[in-house]
């Protein structure tokens, strides 16, 4: 019975870790999608941070998320197309 309990616990822990990894991957993809579209990312950051609190309170990822600029959080970033347009304007203007 003890062996069955240990096997069940190991399997449960494996499933929990797998679920946690998949869940965090989904949050990372949502963040990447918002960044690629130039959208504000505050909602995605808060979602990721609240999730990290539940699984890893001293995560380096939490520090990375917290270090993102406030302007980017609230207003988003330039898309690749916008950056290309800005770069071509700088080249032409100079």
N, C-alpha and C positions, 0 to 999 in steps of 0.2 A: 504494500500500500504506500509506503514511504517513497519507493521508486516511482510509482505512478504519480504521486503528488509532486515530486521533483520534476518529472517530465512535463506534467501539466503546467507547472509554474514556468519552466524554461520556455515552453511553447507560447504561453501567454505573454511573457516578456518579449519574445521575438516578435509577436504580432503587434505589441504596443510600440516597439521601436520602429517597426516597418510603417505602421500607421503614422507615427510622429514624423518620420522622414518624408512620407508622401504628402502629409498635410503642410509641412514647411515648404516643400517643393512647389506646391500650388500657390502658396503665398509669395514665393520668390518669382514665379511666373507672372502673377498679377502685378507685382512691382515692376518687372521688366516690361510688361505690356504698357503700363501707364507711362513709364519713362520713354518708351519708343514713340508714343503718341504725343508726348509733350504735355501730358496731363499732370495736375497736382498729385503728389504721392503720399500725402499725410495719412489718408485712410489705410493704405497698404502698409505703411510703417507701423501705425498703431496696431493693426491686426497682427503683424509679425511680432511686435514687441509683446503684446498680450499673450500670444501663443508661447513665446520663449519663456515668459515668466512661469508658465506651467510646467515646462520641461527642463529648463536650464537657466537658473536665476543669474549666474555669473558668466553668461555667454559673451564671447568676443563679438558675435554677430549683433548683439544688443548694443554694444559700444559703436559698432560701425553704423548701425541704423540711427543711433542718437547723434552721430557726428555729421549727418547729412545737412547741408545748409537750409536754413529756414525758408529762404526764397524758393528753393527747389521744392521743398515740402508743400508750400502753399500755392505756388504758381506753375510748377513743372519746369521742364527744361526745353531748350530748342530741339526740334526733331533733326534728323540727319539732313533732310531736305533744307530746312531753315539754315543749318550750319553751312551747307554747301553754297547756298545763296549768299550768305554773309561773307564767306571766304572769296567767292568770285567777285563780289562788290569790292572787297579790300584789294584784290589783285588788280581789278580794272581801275579803281580810283587812285591807286598808287602808281 
